[in-house]
């Protein structure tokens, strides 16, 4: 939900101009944006078959999830900048090119490195589609609700969909779920004009430093905090800090990153996201080893657990408006810690699925609530950048989680 809040808040005043006053049908926007949620979670239950086909270990093949999460993370702020610089239609077609190229590579890649490039390209294009869809939905709670509901349903259904498609066809076809978004592109393009926002310029150096830092951070858990990676992360952070001082109004606004409230929201989102994605990929193995369930039963149980958590997260978001920020942080961090602790101790499969429900409740509910907090810490003209950075932190959890699962369980 963070991406939705970001783009909707930032471009609200430009939407009518960019679409010629016409509203894009909400189901069309959902078709454009939400398949990325299924594509992100599709590998959960097919990692062993993917690894066997490529001749690598299951722990190694979790890189396809890490690469996807990394690209979604860096793609969000980058496409926010492209939207301001070139307008909706340009962002739409660039996103389409990434998804097409990435899907072709996923379908044909004979080696894991090529597959990683394909997955990253898919995710970059998906980040652009989400940005465009949320821009066009800005200003309407009903239309935004259609899209966010689709995210929850498809994200929860992704593991089972991937498993079923993998069994019926192949794991490669299962990894093409996000390409379904392409069906909506021609229709959406008719609504989106190509006009850029005047006076905008893309912060190339800021984007480079941000991508370098995010990339180094993603590699830390994958490499066991190897000293060269830690040094690279430190160097990238220094470069980014120096650049922010030189260009405080750039892609990484100084006023935003210096705000303690923004830092609190972003770091809390990172924590609950890491908890959720760790469990998402560890639970199938834990349930199989401890309870002896078959893959189809695990997929169905996990889907029910994730759907339940997504539904409960809407209630958490609604209740949070009557809670203090300190109370919200307390609830989210408690839930985020309780879920993995339950998974470590539980041997009963239903209790493990309850842990998944708690994890997605904290992550999804926290994403929605904390995104609002993060957006409030920036002036209107910097809100897209602020929430883009917030989403980057959330998506870093999507990269850290599978790496932690691979280290502790899948390996």
C-alpha positions as CSV (number, residue, x, y, z in Angstrom):
1,X,0.0,0.0,0.0
2,X,3.0,2.3,0.4
3,X,3.4,2.8,-3.3
4,X,-0.2,3.6,-3.7
5,X,-0.1,6.3,-1.1
6,X,3.1,7.7,-2.5
7,X,2.1,8.3,-6.0
8,X,-1.5,9.2,-5.2
9,X,-0.4,12.0,-2.8
10,X,2.3,13.3,-5.0
11,X,0.6,13.7,-8.3
12,X,-3.0,14.3,-7.3
13,X,-2.9,17.8,-8.8
14,X,-1.6,16.5,-12.2
15,X,-3.9,13.5,-12.8
16,X,-6.8,15.3,-14.4
17,X,-4.4,17.2,-16.7
18,X,-2.5,14.0,-17.6
19,X,-5.6,12.0,-18.5
20,X,-7.5,14.7,-20.2
21,X,-10.1,14.7,-17.4
22,X,-11.1,11.1,-18.0
23,X,-11.1,8.5,-15.3
24,X,-9.5,5.2,-16.1
25,X,-11.8,2.3,-15.0
26,X,-10.7,1.0,-11.6
27,X,-10.6,-2.7,-12.7
28,X,-8.3,-1.7,-15.6
29,X,-5.9,-0.1,-13.1
30,X,-6.0,-3.2,-10.9
31,X,-5.2,-5.3,-13.9
32,X,-2.2,-3.1,-14.6
33,X,-0.8,-3.0,-11.0
34,X,-1.7,-6.1,-9.1
35,X,-0.1,-9.0,-11.0
36,X,3.2,-7.9,-9.6
37,X,2.1,-9.1,-6.2
38,X,1.4,-12.6,-7.5
39,X,4.7,-12.5,-9.4
40,X,6.6,-11.6,-6.3
41,X,5.3,-14.5,-4.2
42,X,5.0,-17.1,-7.0
43,X,8.4,-18.7,-6.3
44,X,7.6,-19.6,-2.7
45,X,6.6,-23.2,-3.2
46,X,8.5,-23.9,-6.5
47,X,12.1,-23.1,-5.3
48,X,13.1,-26.8,-5.1
49,X,12.0,-27.6,-8.6
50,X,13.6,-24.4,-10.0
51,X,16.8,-25.3,-8.2
52,X,16.8,-28.8,-9.6
53,X,16.1,-27.6,-13.1
54,X,19.0,-25.1,-13.0
55,X,21.4,-27.5,-11.2
56,X,21.8,-25.3,-8.1
57,X,20.9,-25.5,-4.4
58,X,17.6,-24.3,-3.1
59,X,19.4,-21.7,-1.0
60,X,21.1,-20.4,-4.1
61,X,17.9,-20.1,-6.1
62,X,16.4,-17.8,-3.4
63,X,18.4,-15.1,-5.3
64,X,15.5,-14.9,-7.8
65,X,13.4,-13.6,-4.9
66,X,16.1,-11.2,-3.6
67,X,16.7,-9.8,-7.1
68,X,13.0,-9.2,-7.6
69,X,12.7,-7.4,-4.2
70,X,15.8,-5.4,-4.9
71,X,14.5,-4.2,-8.2
72,X,11.1,-3.4,-6.8
73,X,12.8,-1.4,-4.0
74,X,15.0,0.7,-6.3
75,X,12.4,0.9,-9.0
76,X,9.9,2.8,-6.9
77,X,11.9,6.0,-6.3
78,X,13.4,5.8,-9.8
79,X,10.0,5.7,-11.5
80,X,8.7,8.4,-9.3
81,X,11.4,10.6,-10.8
82,X,10.6,9.4,-14.3
83,X,6.9,10.3,-13.8
84,X,7.8,13.8,-12.9
85,X,10.4,14.1,-15.7
86,X,8.6,12.5,-18.7
87,X,5.0,12.0,-17.7
88,X,2.6,9.0,-17.4
89,X,2.8,7.6,-20.9
90,X,6.5,7.5,-21.1
91,X,6.7,5.7,-17.7
92,X,4.0,3.3,-19.0
93,X,6.0,2.3,-22.1
94,X,9.3,2.1,-20.3
95,X,7.7,-0.2,-17.8
96,X,6.3,-2.4,-20.6
97,X,9.7,-2.7,-22.2
98,X,11.2,-3.9,-18.9
99,X,8.5,-6.4,-18.3
100,X,8.6,-7.8,-21.8
101,X,12.4,-8.1,-21.8
102,X,12.5,-9.6,-18.3
103,X,9.8,-12.1,-19.1
104,X,11.5,-13.2,-22.3
105,X,14.7,-13.8,-20.4
106,X,12.9,-15.7,-17.6
107,X,11.3,-18.0,-20.2
108,X,14.6,-18.8,-21.9
109,X,17.4,-18.3,-19.4
110,X,19.5,-21.5,-19.1
111,X,21.5,-20.3,-16.1
112,X,20.7,-18.7,-12.8
113,X,22.6,-15.4,-13.4
114,X,20.5,-14.8,-16.6
115,X,17.3,-15.7,-14.7
116,X,18.2,-13.2,-12.0
117,X,18.5,-10.4,-14.6
118,X,15.1,-11.4,-16.1
119,X,13.5,-11.3,-12.7
120,X,15.0,-7.9,-11.9
121,X,13.8,-6.5,-15.2
122,X,10.3,-7.8,-14.5
123,X,10.2,-6.1,-11.1
124,X,11.5,-2.8,-12.4
125,X,8.7,-2.8,-15.0
126,X,6.2,-3.8,-12.3
127,X,7.3,-1.0,-10.1
128,X,6.6,1.4,-13.0
129,X,3.1,-0.1,-13.6
130,X,2.2,0.4,-10.0
131,X,3.4,4.0,-10.1
132,X,1.3,4.7,-13.2
133,X,-1.8,3.0,-11.8
134,X,-1.7,4.7,-8.5
135,X,-1.2,8.1,-10.2
136,X,-4.3,7.5,-12.3
137,X,-6.3,6.4,-9.2
138,X,-5.3,9.4,-7.1
139,X,-8.2,11.3,-5.5
140,X,-10.7,8.4,-5.3
141,X,-10.8,6.2,-2.2
142,X,-13.1,3.7,-4.0
143,X,-10.7,3.3,-7.0
144,X,-7.7,3.0,-4.7
145,X,-9.5,0.4,-2.7
146,X,-10.1,-1.8,-5.7
147,X,-6.3,-1.8,-6.4
148,X,-5.2,-2.3,-2.8
149,X,-7.7,-5.2,-2.5
150,X,-6.2,-6.8,-5.6
151,X,-2.7,-6.5,-4.1
152,X,-3.8,-8.3,-1.0
153,X,-5.6,-11.1,-2.8
154,X,-3.0,-11.8,-5.4
155,X,-0.1,-11.5,-3.0
156,X,-1.7,-14.1,-0.8
157,X,-2.6,-16.3,-3.7
158,X,0.8,-16.1,-5.3
159,X,2.5,-19.1,-3.7
160,X,-0.4,-21.4,-4.5
161,X,-0.8,-20.1,-8.0
162,X,2.9,-20.5,-8.6
163,X,2.7,-24.1,-7.3
164,X,-0.3,-25.0,-9.4
165,X,1.1,-23.5,-12.6
166,X,4.5,-25.1,-11.9
167,X,2.8,-28.5,-11.7
168,X,0.6,-28.0,-14.7
169,X,3.2,-26.4,-17.0
170,X,6.6,-25.5,-15.6
171,X,8.3,-23.3,-13.0
172,X,9.2,-20.9,-15.9
173,X,5.5,-20.3,-16.7
174,X,4.8,-19.7,-13.0
175,X,7.4,-16.9,-13.0
176,X,5.6,-15.1,-15.8
177,X,2.6,-14.2,-13.7
178,X,3.6,-10.5,-13.5
179,X,3.5,-10.3,-17.3
180,X,-0.3,-10.4,-17.1
181,X,-0.1,-6.6,-16.5
182,X,0.8,-6.1,-20.2
183,X,-2.8,-6.9,-21.2
184,X,-3.9,-3.6,-19.6
185,X,-1.2,-1.4,-21.2
186,X,-2.9,-0.5,-24.5
187,X,-6.1,0.5,-22.9
188,X,-4.4,2.5,-20.1
189,X,-2.2,4.3,-22.6
190,X,-5.3,5.8,-24.3
191,X,-6.0,7.7,-21.0
192,X,-2.5,8.8,-20.2
193,X,-1.0,11.9,-22.0
194,X,2.7,12.2,-22.5
195,X,3.2,15.6,-20.9
196,X,6.0,15.8,-18.4
197,X,5.9,18.0,-15.3
198,X,7.6,21.3,-16.2
199,X,10.8,22.3,-14.4
200,X,11.6,18.7,-13.4
201,X,15.0,17.2,-13.8
202,X,16.2,13.7,-12.9
203,X,18.8,13.4,-10.1
204,X,21.2,11.0,-11.9
205,X,23.9,11.1,-9.2
206,X,21.4,10.7,-6.4
207,X,19.8,7.8,-8.2
208,X,23.2,6.1,-8.7
209,X,24.2,6.5,-5.1
210,X,20.8,5.3,-3.9
211,X,21.0,2.2,-6.1
212,X,24.5,1.5,-5.0
213,X,23.6,1.7,-1.3
214,X,20.5,-0.5,-1.8
215,X,22.5,-3.1,-3.7
216,X,25.2,-3.3,-1.1
217,X,22.6,-3.6,1.7
218,X,20.9,-6.5,-0.2
219,X,24.2,-8.3,-0.5
220,X,25.0,-8.1,3.3
221,X,22.8,-11.1,4.4
222,X,23.5,-13.0,1.2
223,X,27.2,-12.9,1.8
224,X,27.2,-13.3,5.6
225,X,28.2,-9.7,6.1
226,X,31.5,-10.1,4.3
227,X,33.9,-7.2,4.9
228,X,34.1,-6.1,1.2
229,X,30.3,-5.8,1.1
230,X,30.2,-3.9,4.4
231,X,32.9,-1.5,3.1
232,X,30.9,-1.0,-0.2
233,X,27.8,-0.2,1.8
234,X,29.7,2.3,3.9
235,X,31.2,3.9,0.9
236,X,27.8,4.1,-0.9
237,X,26.3,5.6,2.2
238,X,29.0,8.3,2.4
239,X,28.5,9.2,-1.2
240,X,24.8,9.5,-0.8
241,X,25.2,11.7,2.3
242,X,27.6,14.0,0.5
243,X,25.3,14.2,-2.5
244,X,22.3,15.0,-0.3
245,X,24.2,17.9,1.2
246,X,25.0,19.2,-2.3
247,X,21.5,18.7,-3.7
248,X,19.1,18.8,-0.8
249,X,16.0,18.9,-3.1
250,X,17.1,15.9,-5.2
251,X,15.8,12.4,-5.4
252,X,16.7,11.9,-1.7
253,X,15.4,15.1,0.0
254,X,17.5,16.2,2.9
255,X,14.5,17.4,4.9
256,X,13.0,13.9,4.7
257,X,15.9,11.7,5.6
258,X,16.9,14.0,8.5
259,X,13.4,13.6,10.0
260,X,13.4,11.3,13.1
261,X,9.8,10.5,12.5
262,X,10.5,9.4,8.9
263,X,13.3,7.3,10.1
264,X,11.1,5.7,12.7
265,X,8.4,4.8,10.2
266,X,10.9,3.5,7.6
267,X,12.9,1.4,10.1
268,X,9.8,-0.1,11.6
269,X,8.5,-1.0,8.1
270,X,11.9,-2.7,7.4
271,X,11.6,-4.7,10.6
272,X,8.1,-6.0,10.0
273,X,8.7,-6.6,6.3
274,X,11.8,-8.7,7.1
275,X,9.9,-10.7,9.6
276,X,7.1,-11.4,7.1
277,X,9.3,-12.4,4.1
278,X,11.5,-14.6,6.3
279,X,8.5,-16.6,7.4
280,X,6.9,-16.6,3.9
281,X,9.8,-18.6,2.5
282,X,10.7,-20.6,5.6
283,X,7.3,-21.9,6.6
284,X,6.8,-24.3,3.7
285,X,9.9,-26.2,4.7
286,X,9.1,-25.9,8.4
287,X,5.6,-27.3,7.9
288,X,6.8,-30.1,5.6
289,X,9.6,-31.1,8.0
290,X,7.7,-30.8,11.3
291,X,4.2,-31.8,10.2
292,X,4.7,-33.9,7.0
293,X,2.2,-31.9,4.9
294,X,2.2,-32.2,1.1
295,X,3.1,-29.2,-1.0
296,X,-0.5,-28.7,-2.2
297,X,-1.8,-28.7,1.4
298,X,0.9,-26.2,2.4
299,X,0.1,-23.9,-0.5
300,X,-3.6,-23.9,0.4
301,X,-3.0,-23.4,4.1
302,X,-0.5,-20.6,3.5
303,X,-2.9,-18.9,1.1
304,X,-5.7,-19.0,3.7
305,X,-3.3,-17.7,6.4
306,X,-2.1,-14.8,4.2
307,X,-5.7,-13.9,3.1
308,X,-6.7,-13.8,6.8
309,X,-3.8,-11.6,7.7
310,X,-4.5,-9.2,4.8
311,X,-8.1,-8.9,5.9
312,X,-7.1,-8.2,9.5
313,X,-4.6,-5.6,8.3
314,X,-7.4,-3.5,6.9
315,X,-9.0,-3.5,10.4
316,X,-5.6,-2.6,11.9
317,X,-5.2,0.3,9.5
318,X,-8.7,1.6,10.4
319,X,-8.2,1.3,14.2
320,X,-4.8,3.0,14.0
321,X,-6.3,6.4,13.4
322,X,-7.6,6.3,17.0
323,X,-4.2,5.2,18.4
324,X,-1.2,7.2,19.3
325,X,1.9,6.7,17.1
326,X,3.7,5.1,20.1
327,X,0.9,2.6,20.5
328,X,0.9,1.8,16.8
329,X,4.7,1.2,16.8
330,X,4.3,-1.0,19.9
331,X,1.7,-3.1,18.3
332,X,3.5,-3.5,15.0
333,X,6.9,-4.4,16.6
334,X,5.3,-6.8,19.0
335,X,3.5,-8.6,16.2
336,X,6.6,-8.5,14.1
337,X,8.6,-10.2,16.8
338,X,5.9,-12.7,17.9
339,X,5.5,-14.2,14.5
340,X,9.1,-15.6,14.1
341,X,9.3,-16.6,17.7
342,X,6.1,-18.7,17.2
343,X,7.6,-20.2,14.1
344,X,10.8,-21.2,16.0
345,X,9.0,-22.9,18.8
346,X,5.9,-24.4,17.1
347,X,5.7,-27.9,15.7
348,X,2.0,-28.0,15.0
349,X,1.2,-26.9,11.4
350,X,-1.9,-24.8,12.2
351,X,0.1,-22.8,14.7
352,X,2.8,-22.2,12.1
353,X,0.2,-20.9,9.8
354,X,-1.1,-18.6,12.6
355,X,2.5,-17.2,12.7
356,X,2.2,-16.4,9.0
357,X,-1.2,-14.6,9.6
358,X,0.4,-12.5,12.3
359,X,3.4,-11.7,10.1
360,X,1.3,-10.5,7.2
361,X,-0.9,-8.6,9.6
362,X,2.0,-6.6,10.9
363,X,3.7,-6.1,7.5
364,X,0.6,-5.2,5.4
365,X,-1.1,-3.2,8.2
366,X,2.1,-1.5,9.1
367,X,2.9,-0.7,5.4
368,X,-0.4,1.2,5.1
369,X,-0.2,3.1,8.4
370,X,3.5,3.8,8.4
371,X,3.3,5.1,4.8
372,X,0.9,7.8,5.9
373,X,3.3,8.7,8.7
374,X,6.2,8.9,6.3
375,X,4.3,11.0,3.8
376,X,3.3,13.5,6.5
377,X,7.0,14.3,7.1
378,X,7.5,15.8,3.6
379,X,6.1,18.9,1.9
380,X,3.7,18.1,-1.0
381,X,6.2,18.5,-3.8
382,X,8.6,15.9,-2.1
383,X,5.9,13.5,-1.0
384,X,6.5,11.0,-3.8
385,X,10.2,10.9,-3.1
386,X,9.5,10.5,0.7
387,X,7.2,7.5,0.2
388,X,9.4,6.1,-2.5
389,X,12.2,6.0,0.0
390,X,9.8,4.5,2.6
391,X,8.9,1.8,0.1
392,X,12.5,1.1,-0.6
393,X,13.0,0.3,3.1
394,X,9.9,-1.9,3.1
395,X,11.1,-3.8,0.0
396,X,14.6,-4.2,1.5
397,X,12.8,-6.5,3.9
398,X,11.6,-8.5,0.9
399,X,15.3,-9.0,0.0
400,X,16.6,-9.6,3.5
401,X,13.8,-12.1,4.4
402,X,14.5,-14.8,1.8
403,X,18.2,-14.5,2.5
404,X,17.6,-15.1,6.2
405,X,15.3,-18.0,5.4
406,X,17.9,-19.5,3.2
407,X,20.6,-19.1,5.9
408,X,18.5,-20.6,8.7
409,X,16.1,-23.0,7.1
410,X,16.5,-23.6,3.3
411,X,20.2,-24.1,3.4
